[in-house]
Structure formats: C-alpha cells, structure tokens
C-alpha cells in the first residue's frame, strides 16, 4: 500500500452522481457533502430547546447542501418542507450514499463538531 499525505486527502474531489426525480420532471445532479456540511445540516435540524433532530428538516437541509443542479442558496432548502417527502428522501439518500453514509439514521446519530 502506498503512503499518502494529508494534502492528497484534502484534494480528493467529492463524489458526484445523478438522481432521477420524475415527480420534479427530471434528473437532479448531487454530490457528497463534507463533515462540516453535515454538521451544519444537523444544527439547522436540531431543536435548540430539546436537542431533538427533526429527520425531515435534516433531509431537506442535506438536499439543499448536496444538490449541484439545481443549486440552492443557503436557507432555500426550507422551501422543500412544503413539497412531498418521497423525492426529498430519495435525493437525500443518494447524497448520503455518495458521502459514505447508508441512511439518514447515520446522519442523525453523528455528533456536532
């Protein structure tokens, strides 16, 4: 096995893929998200009073961060809370797969940094 450096790890591009979303009329281009981005999504989905993570808000935040096309501006993911959840879950799961997490439960179980 060849040794590698930290800079090589940091220069590794994020995995990308496409998800067919017939409900939205086409294909969505997505990418893996970083640990920092996952932490931000979890914070946005966590009730500050109870510390409970809302899985639907988390999925919407993950979609907002991990979508390449269409691109979401910060905070725009909240509009996804008003559409059917099936496509959101499909796209979120694809992003998590690219990230190396197999399901939303793993994303919820992570710790804030």
Secondary structure, DSSP 8 states (H G I E B T S, - for coil): -----HHHHHT----EEEEEEGGGTEEEEEE---HHHHHHHHHHTB-TTT--B-HHHHHHHHHHHHEEES---TTGGGGGGGS-HHHHHHHHHHHHHHHT--SHHHHHHS---
